[in-house]
């Protein structure tokens, strides 16, 4: 089963050479790379969030496998929808599913299901893959679509299941939490709210992030995937998390009255 691209030509270029050239132009000069457990990366159109995504992926050594968690914007599927077989296609080629790892996650989680349909039109995972392919052409992935109905207890369970699966697999795996930050508020308000959430990420505080987003009414669409990733990183022995780059759409368009925030974080 090949999952065909849903937003190629819209969120990012639909032709391989154009896409490769764009990613190359977004990468900062001489990035300092480090082995990492996870990254937090935005998922808007590359014209808006591509520089943040490129900066964070350029800051890590991308291993042979990645688990990508993103929010379900359409509300399709179970709490945690995986695809356990097949591949995902982008203009840069086909990336295989890491089937063994995906099946281990389902084995360790009572809430995860194999449901490829949940992924058909979802962009939050797809837009991460060209960056992974650019930095590691032979990468294999486990895509995970996270329902907006996932509560803290379920995210804790699933994060622990990811960590257990990674440990059992016995290979280096990069976790990718796909999220944008605040949506459609002023630059000043977005920066204030977003850095409340970023502080919790930097503190590796999964429950703190979850509670802060709800308490402060932060429109961070992927706070649930990010919470699960923080839980997994805790179980995998994370030492620190750092902000690589923060921008808003206003930095691109010049309109700072209504912006979307983008944060790129590295967890090691």
N, C-alpha and C positions, 0 to 999 in steps of 0.2 A: 504494500500500500504506500503510494507516494502522496504526501500532503502537498498540494500545489500552492504556490504563493498567492495570497489574497490581496496584498497591498503593494506588490512590485509595480513600479510606474506611478505610484501615488505617494507613498511615504518615503520611498527611495527609488533610485533609477532602476528601470526594468532591463537595462542592457549591462552585461558583465563588465565591459571595459569602462563604461561611464561610472558604474557603481564602484569599481576598484579605484578609479582615479579620484572620485569624491572622498572615499574613506581615507585614502592616502593624504589628501589635502587637509583633512580634519585632524589628523594625528599631530600632537605637539612635537616640537623638535626635541630630540634626545631624551625621551621619557625614561625615567628610572624604573626598571621592572623589578618586581618582587613576586615570589611565590605566594599565592593567596588562597584562602578557603572560599571566599565569595566576593562578589561585586554587587553593588546596587547601581542600576543603569536605567535611564529614561527610555520611553518608547514612543515619542512623537515623531513627526516627519523629520527626516535628517536635516532639513534646512533649519529647523528650530532646535532640536536636541542632539544633533549628530556630533557636535563638538564635545559635548559632555560625555556622551557614550564612547567616542573615540579615545578621549583622554583616560577614562577609567579602564577600558580594555587594554590600552597601550601601557598601562601601569602594572600589569600582571603578566606572568608567564602562563599562557593558556595551556592547560594539560590536554590529555587525549579525550577526556569526557567532561561534559557539563550538564548540570540539571538546571533547567530554566523554569522559574516560577513566575507566572504573570496573572493579573486579574482577568476574570471573565467579564468583559464589558457588555456582553449580550445575555448573561445569566443562563447560559445553556450548560447542562451537565450536572454531575454530582459535586460534592464539596471539593474534591481533588480529582481532576480528570487527567489521566495520563494517556499517552500513546506508547504501546510497548513493542510494536514491530513496525517495520517499514522505514521510510525516510522522509525528510522534508526538503523540498526543492526551493532554491532561490536562483537568481541569475548567475551566481557564482558556482552553482552545481548542486548535487544532491548530498545531503548530510544524513548518515544513517542514525537510526535510533539505537541507543545502547540498551539492547533488549534485556541482557542479564541484569543490569543495574535497575532498570525500570521494574522488572518482575520482583526484584528484592524489595523495592519500596512498597509495592502492593502487598507483598508477604508480611511486611512489618507494620503496615497501617490498615486498620479496619475501615478507614474512611476513604481510601483511594480506590479508584476503579479505572479500568482500561476503557476509555470512551473517546475515540478519535473524532467523533462528530463535534465535540465541544471545541475543537481546535480549528474547524474549517474556515471560519471567517474572522477569527480573533487575531488582532495585529500585535498584541503586547509581547508575545513570544517571538513571532516571526521577525520583527525588526532587529532583534538581538543577534540573529543567526549570521547575517553577512559579516558582522564584526568578528564573531568567533571564527568563521571560515577564513577571513582575511588573515588573522593571526595564527590560525592552526587549520590548514586545509584538510587534514585527516580527522578532524574532531567528530565524535559521536555525541548525541544529545539525548536527554530525557525531558520532553516537554510536559509541563504541569500547569493546567489551567485551574485557578483557584476561585471558587465561588465567593460572591460578596456576602453569602450567608455564613461563612466560616467564622466561628467565634474563637475566643482566646484558647479555650480548652482544646478545641479541634486543631488549632494551629500548633499548640504545644505538642499534641500527639503526633501530628504529621511531621513537624520538625525533628522530633526524636526518631521517627521512622526513617527519615532521610539520613540522619547521622548513622543509624544502625546499618542501613543498606550500604552506605559508603564504606563503613568499617569492614563489613562483610566482603564487599567487592575487593578491597585491598589495593586499590589503585588511586592515584591522585585524581580528584574530581573538583571542578570549579562550580560553585553554586552561583546562580545569577538571579537576583531579585529585580524584576522589571516593574518600574513605577515612575510615574510623573509625580510632581509635588502639588502645590496649591493650584487651583484652576480659577481663572477669570475674576481675579481680584487685583487691586493695585499692587505695583511693585513693592511699595513699602510694607503693605500688609502681608504680601506673599513671603517676603524675606523674613518678617517677624515669625510668622507661623511655621514656615519651612525649617527655620533653624531650631525651633523647639523640637521638631521631629528628628532633625539631623543630630542634635545633641544626644537623643536617646539611642540612635544608631551608633554614634561614637562611643557611648557607654556600654554598648553590647546589651542593651536592656530591652528584651523582646516585649515583656508585658508593659514596660514603661512606654514604649513606642505605641503599642496598641491603645493604651489608656489615654495617652496624650492626644493622639489623633481624634479620638472620640470626644474627649473633654474640651479641646480647643477648636473643635469643628474644622479640622484641617482636611481639605478635599484632596488627599493623597490617595489616588485610586488604587495603588498597589501596596497599601500598608499591610494588608493581610499576607501576601506573599513575602514581604520583607520581614514581618514578624516571624513567620515560619523559618525563614533563612537564618535569622538571628538565633532562634532556638537551636537549629542544627549546628550552627557555628559554636555555640556554647558547649554543646555535647562533643564537638570535635576539637575542643581546646583552643578556641580563638584567644589571641592575646590582645589585639587592639583593632580598632576601626578608625579610618581616617577619611576625611572629605578630600577628594581629588579635585573636583571642580563643581561650582554651582553657578548656574545662569538662569535667566528667564527668557521667555519669548520676547520680552521688551528689549533685551539686549540685542536682539536680531532686527526687530521691526522698528524700534525707536518709540513705540507706543507703550508707555508704562502705566496707562490707566487700567488696563485689563490684561493680565499676563498669566502664563502658566510657568511654574517653576520646575527646574530640572537639576537633580543632584546626582553626582557620580561618587560613590564611596567604595573603598577597598577594605576588606576584612582579612587579617592575617593571623 
